[in-house]
Amino acid sequence: MAEILKIRPGDVLEMKKKHPCGSTRFEVLRVGTDIRIVCLGCKRDVTVPRVKLERSVRRVIPGEEIK
């Protein structure tokens, strides 16, 4: 069984596939069984089930590294 990713609000997720706007980075707004993220390219807000999101994440960039 795969390990649960440590995702916190403020983290940036780099995804495997591009968003329709062309960006691959999303900022985490809320964490739970569903994770709310916002695209850093077009600012679209999306709520995704955690299981589906974890499969499509390439890497997690902690919020402390960005600010």
C-alpha positions in Angstrom: 0.0 0.0 0.0 1.3 3.5 -0.9 2.2 6.0 1.8 -0.2 9.0 2.2 1.5 12.2 0.9 2.1 14.9 3.5 0.1 17.8 2.0 -0.6 21.0 3.9 -2.3 24.3 3.0 0.2 26.6 1.3 2.2 23.8 -0.4 2.6 23.8 -4.1 1.9 20.6 -6.1 3.6 19.9 -9.4 1.4 17.6 -11.4 2.2 15.0 -14.0 -0.3 16.4 -16.6 -0.8 20.0 -17.6 -3.9 22.0 -16.7 -5.8 23.2 -19.9 -4.1 26.7 -19.3 -0.7 25.1 -19.6 0.4 25.3 -16.0 1.5 22.2 -14.0 1.6 23.9 -10.5 -1.3 24.2 -8.1 -1.4 25.7 -4.6 -3.2 23.8 -1.8 -6.0 25.7 -0.1 -7.7 23.0 2.0 -6.8 19.5 3.0 -9.1 16.6 4.0 -10.7 13.7 2.1 -11.1 16.2 -0.7 -8.3 18.6 -1.4 -9.0 22.1 -2.7 -6.3 23.5 -5.0 -5.9 26.6 -7.2 -4.1 26.7 -10.5 -1.1 29.1 -10.3 -1.5 29.8 -14.1 -5.1 30.8 -14.4 -6.3 30.9 -10.8 -9.0 28.3 -11.3 -10.2 26.7 -8.1 -10.7 22.9 -8.1 -11.8 20.4 -5.4 -10.4 16.9 -6.1 -10.7 13.6 -4.1 -7.4 13.0 -2.2 -7.0 9.5 -3.8 -7.2 10.8 -7.3 -5.0 13.8 -6.6 -2.2 11.7 -5.0 -1.9 9.6 -8.1 -1.4 12.6 -10.3 1.2 14.5 -8.2 4.8 14.5 -9.4 6.2 16.3 -6.3 5.2 18.5 -3.4 7.0 21.8 -2.8 6.6 22.8 0.8 5.1 26.3 1.4 8.2 27.3 3.5 10.5 26.9 0.4 8.4 29.3 -1.7 8.0 32.2 0.7 
